[in-house]
Amino acid sequence: MTARPPLEGVRVLDFTWVVAGPVATRILADMGAEVIKVERKITGMETLGPRRTGLQGDINRSKRSVAINMASKEGIQLARRLVVKSDIVIDNFSARVMRQWGMDYDSLREIKPDIICISMSGFGHTGPKCNYVSYGPTLQALAGFTLMMANKDGAPAGYGYSYADMAGGYAGALAALFALWHRNRTGEGQFIDLAQFENLVFLIGPSLLDIEVNQRKQNPFGYRSQEGPAAPHGVYRCRASGQDNDRWLAISVRSHAEWERFVAAIGSPAWAREARFSTMFLRIQNRAELDTLVESWTIQHDAYDAMELLQRHRVAAGVVANGADLCERNRQLSARNFWLTVRLPDGTPYRVTGIPFKMSNSPSAKAFCAPEPGDDNDYVLGELLRLTRAEREALVKAGAIWE
Amino acid sequence: MGALSGLRVLDLANQRAALCGRLLADMGADVIKVEPPQGEFSRRIGPFVDDKPHPDRSLFYWYYNLNKRCVTLDLAHPTANELLKRLVCSSDVLIESFPPGYLDRLGLGWSTLHRLNPALVLCSVTPFGQSGPWRDFEADDTVLTALGGMTYVNGYPNEAPVRPFGLQAYHSGAFYAAIAIMCALFARERDQLGQWIDVSLMEATACAVEHVAPSYFATGSVEPRRGTLHWSRYFRVARCRDGYVMHCTLGDWTSLIEWVKADGKAQELSEPEWEDPGYRKEHAERLFDILDEWAKDYEADELLTRAQALRIPYASVRPPEALFDDEQLVARGFFVEVYHPELGRTFRYPKAPYLFHGTPSHVYRRPPLLGEHTAEILTIELGLSTQEIEVLAAEGAI
C-alpha cells in the first residue's frame, strides 16, 4: 500500500476569505483534505491582490473553487447539497452571515447530523461586541501587540503585517482536527466558535499572568529576554552587504559557558574581560555599554560570516532575515526542501510557502496552483452534484452560479 | 468529555514546545509532563509569583503547563530510564524538544521507541529540524524569529528591527506540532502505526510571516520596515488625545468620510477618486496624514466605539492590562479561574482559544508542582511499591 496523506478522504467546504480562514484551510489541504472554496466571481475583490500568486496564491494553493452566489436561494440550495457531502464547513464571517444564509450549525446539522462547523470570526458569536468588525492589524492593536512592540523611543511599532491572521489560521486548522478526531470516535459533529481576538490574547499568556498575579504593568520588552536572563541579547548591526546597510544579527548568550565561547569567538577583546561584564547579572546591568561594544564587533563583519563563526563556537546567533535571505540565502530551508513549487496555468513554476514539519510515514498532498473563482465548477457541480449542462445553464440564468 | 479524552501524551518538551502539550491537555488528553528531578527549565523562567523565584512559582511555567500532570524521572538513571520506556508502552504520543540525537544517547531514540510501542507518535520539536547543515545550530526564540523573517519587517526604516511580543516562534511551532500530531493519529487509524514527526521552529516561523515570502516570490521585492503602516497600506497607527488608535481604510468608506467631513477635517478626501480602495492604497501616506489630523482630538475608545457603530474596523491601541476588563472577553468567559490551593489564591488564566460547543475545553487541574504526580503515576500506572519509590528517590532518580 502506498502511503497516503493523513487527511485523504476528508472534505472541507470553505467559505473563508481574506487571510486567516484561507490559512486554516490551506493547512488542511496540505495534509490531504479536499478543500472546496465556495465564492463569488465578481469584481470588487481587487484589494486582496492577484489570486494565483502573492499572498492569495500562497494561502489558496491546493484548493478547489466553485463560484456560487450565496445571495440567491438556488445558490444556497447548492451549498447545502455540498454540505451533505462534506465533513467540515468553515467560515470567517462575523456571526450573522452564515445565519442569514441558513448555513449556521443548527440548520446544517438537520441535513448532515455529524457536520463540524467552524466559524473564525473576529470577536466570536456571542458577547456585546460580537458584531464588531476587524482585521488582523486592528485585533493586534486591541490585544496589546502593537503597543508592546515599541520602537526605541517608545512609539508603537507592532507587527508590520497580520500575524493575527496566520495565528488564527493555525488555531482554526487545529480546532478542525480536534473536532474530526472526536467525530471519528463518537459520530458526533459540533459547532466551534473561534474568536481570532481570543486566539491573539492566548498567545501572550505569561504577560497576562504577570498582570493577574503580580499586578505588574507590562512594559515593552525591547530586546530584554522573554525566556530567562540573557546578555548580550538583541539584534546588532552588521557590515553593509553591497548597497544594503540594513544588515543585522540576532545574538543570544544565556550562560557563563556561552559567554566564554562568545568572547573566544570574537577574538577575546580586552573589554570582554572587564569586571563589569564578568557575570550575567552585571552584563544585564551594563547592557547598554555591552550592546555598543558587541555592535563594534558585528559592524565589522558580514551578517552570515558572523553567524557562522558564532555558531561554530556554539553561540546562538542568526541573521535578521529579509525576503531575499529567507527565500534565497537560507541554506537550511533549501536543504530541507522547505519551499514548494506549483505550476501556474501557463506552466511556469512558482514557489509557495512549505510545511514546517516532516512526517516519517505520511506524505503531504502534492501542491497545486491556487484556483480562480469557479475553476472547479465542472468537478464540484458536474461530478459531485451531478448537474447536467442544461441545469447549470439555467442556474447561471437564475444568477445562482457563475461559469 | 473532552475531544481528546482517552489519549495519553508524554511531554518531555522544555520551554520551546511546552505549549503543544497544553493545547492537547486543554481538550482532555492526559498529558504527563516528564521532568528531570530538578525540574524542567521553564520553572526557572520568570515572572514568578510575588517575584519569588521557585520551581513552583514560575508564571511562565504555569501558563504553558496548565492541565498537565508531572512525574520526575532522571533519564540518565537506568531504572528511571526503564520506567519511561514502560510509560511509552501505554502512551499514544511523546513530545520532546531536546537537541537532535539527544534521545538516542539516552537509549530512547525513534527506533527504540517504535519497537517498544509501534503505535507511538513521536513529535520532535527543534530549532532547525533533524536534518540539514544547521541541524546542530543553537537558537532561542529571538534568533528564530530573526532567521524566520518575523523580525526584519517590524519597526521603522533606518532603525533596529523590532522583535515580536511573546515567544511567537515557539508558539507557531507548538501549534504546528499539535496539528502534525493529530495528522499522525489520523494516519494511525488506517495502519495502526505511529510515526516520527520532525518539526522545525524556524520553518514554523517562516510560515507565520504573512507577506514576506509571497511578495518575494511574486515580484522579487524585499519587504521593508514601514513603521506602523501595514504592508497592505490600509492600516496605520495614529496618535490621539489619550493614546493611539489603529486606522483602517477598508470597510465603509462613505461613512468614514462623512464623519471626517462633519468634523471639518476631510480636506481633499471627499473627492470621488478616494472611493476606490486601490487609490487609497496608492496614496496611503497622504490619506493617513489627513486622518491623523482628524483623529488627534479624539479619545481612542471614543473613536473605536463610534467607528464600530458605523461598521468601520477601527481599534484602539491598548496595553495588555486592558484585556482583563475587556467586556467581550469577560462576557465570553475567556478568562477562567484556576485555584492554587497551596497559595490559597485563585488566578484568571486565558483558556483555549476556541469554544467547542460539543466538547468544550476545560480546566482539569492547575499546573503541576514539581514531581506532584510522581508517586501517583509510578504506583497506579506502573505498579511500583512505596518501597521501590523510596529507593528511587534516595538515588535521585525521581
Interface residues (C-beta under 8 A of the other chain):
Chain A: M1 R4 P6 L7 V19 I27 M31 E46 T47 P50 T53 G54 L55 G57 D58 Y105 F123 G124 T126 G127 P128 K129 C130 Y132 V133 S134 Y135 G136 P137 T138 L139 Q140 A141 L142 A143 G144 F145 T146 L147 M148 M149 A150 N151 K152 P156 A157 G158 Y159 G160 Y161 S162 Y163 D165 M166 A167 Y170 A171 A173 L174 A175 L177 F178 A179 L180 W181 H182 N184 R185 E188 G189 Q190 F191 I192 D193 L194 A195 F197 E198 N199 V201 F202 L203 I204 G205 P206 S207 L208 L209 D210 I211 E212 V213 N214 R216 K217 Q218 P220 F221 Y223 S225 Q226 E227 G228 A230 H233 G234 V235 R237 W248 L249 A250 I251 S252 R254 Q311 R314 V315 A316 A317 G318 V319 V320 A321 N322 G323 A324 D325 L326 C327 N330 R331 Q332 L333 A335 R336 F338 W339 Y350 R351 V352 T353 G354 I355 P356 F357 K358 M359 S360 N361 S362
Chain B: A3 L4 G6 Q15 L23 M27 F41 R44 I45 G46 P47 V49 D50 D51 L59 F60 W62 Y63 Y64 W110 F128 G129 Q130 S131 G132 P133 W134 R135 F137 E138 A139 D140 D141 T142 V143 L144 T145 A146 L147 G148 G149 M150 T151 Y152 V153 N154 G155 Y156 E159 A160 P161 V162 R163 P164 F165 G166 L167 Q168 H171 S172 G173 F175 Y176 A177 A178 I179 A180 M182 C183 A184 L185 F186 A187 E189 R190 D191 L193 Q195 W196 I197 D198 V199 S200 M202 E203 A204 A206 C207 A208 V209 E210 H211 V212 A213 P214 S215 Y216 F217 A218 T219 S221 V222 E223 R225 R226 G227 T228 L229 H230 W231 S232 Y234 F235 V237 Y244 V245 M246 C248 L250 G251 P277 G278 K281 Q308 R311 I312 P313 Y314 A315 S316 V317 R318 P319 P320 E321 A322 L323 F324 D326 E327 Q328 L329 A331 R332 F334 F347 R348 Y349 P350 K351 A352 P353 Y354 L355 F356 H357 G358 T359
